[in-house]
Amino acid sequence: MNLLALDTSSERMSIALQCGAAEQRWQHDGPGGAQTSATLLPAIASLLAQAQISLRQLDAIAFGRGPGSFTGLRTACSVAQGLAFGAGIKVLPVDTLLAVAEEARFLRAPTLSQWRVTALLDARMDEMYAADYDYERGHWQQRGDDRLLRPEALQCEPGRALAGNVFTVYGQRLGLDPALYIEAWPSASAMLRLAPALLASGAALPAAQALPRYVRDKVAQTTAERSAQKLLP
C-alpha cells in the first residue's frame, strides 16, 4: 500500500512514506514544537517528490493522535485531515504511546515473539503519559487505559521494559533499574509498521473524523501552582 505517516506529538517531527509492492520507504525527522507549522508541509512535499507519487495515489494518511503536546496533536490532526480531504482518501489515527512501544520493540527486541513494555511520554507539568502493552507473535494488545501520572507514581511489573522520552528528565525519580530504560519516540516509521494491522481492524476513518486524543484536560498551571512546583525537591 501507499501510506504517509506523520507525528508531531513531541519535540520531534517525524514523517515517513511507504510506496509500492516493494514497500520502499522515505523518511524525514526534524525538530518539532514551534517549528512544525513552518516545516511539516514542505517536508511532506519533499518526500512525495522523492517517491514520485501524488497525494491522490495514497491509500491513507496515518497520524499520531495522542496523547502528547496539545499544539502538536492539533497540527498533525489538521494537516492529515486537510491533505486527506483534498486527496479524497481516509486517515488512520495511531496512538502515540503504541508507536513508542513499537519503536522500542523494533530497536531492542525485533526477533522476540513475546515482549512486554510500558510506553512513557513526557507530559510536561511534572507528569508523564503512560500505557502498558504486550506484544505476541506480531500483535499488540494494550493492558488498561492510558494514564497521566507523576514519575514517582509509576509502578512497573517485573520483566516489563520501559520505553519513551522521559528518562533524561525523570529517570532518577522513577526509582527503577536503568537497564530497563529504552529511549524511544513515536516515529512515523513505527506507525507504518503498525498500519497493516490497524487497517485490517477497520481503524481507517473518513477525513472528517481525524480527531486528537487528549488524556489531560488542563494545559497550563496557575501562577500559584508554578510557584509551589519550584519548592519541590
Beta strands, then each sheet from edge to edge (+ up, - down):
strand 1: 3-7
strand 2: 12-19
strand 3: 24-31
strand 4: 60-66
strand 5: 90-95
strand 6: 114-124
strand 7: 127-136
strand 8: 139-149
strand 9: 161-164
strand 10: 181-183
sheet 1: 3+ 2- 1+ 4+ 5+
sheet 2: 8+ 7- 6+ 9+ 10+
end
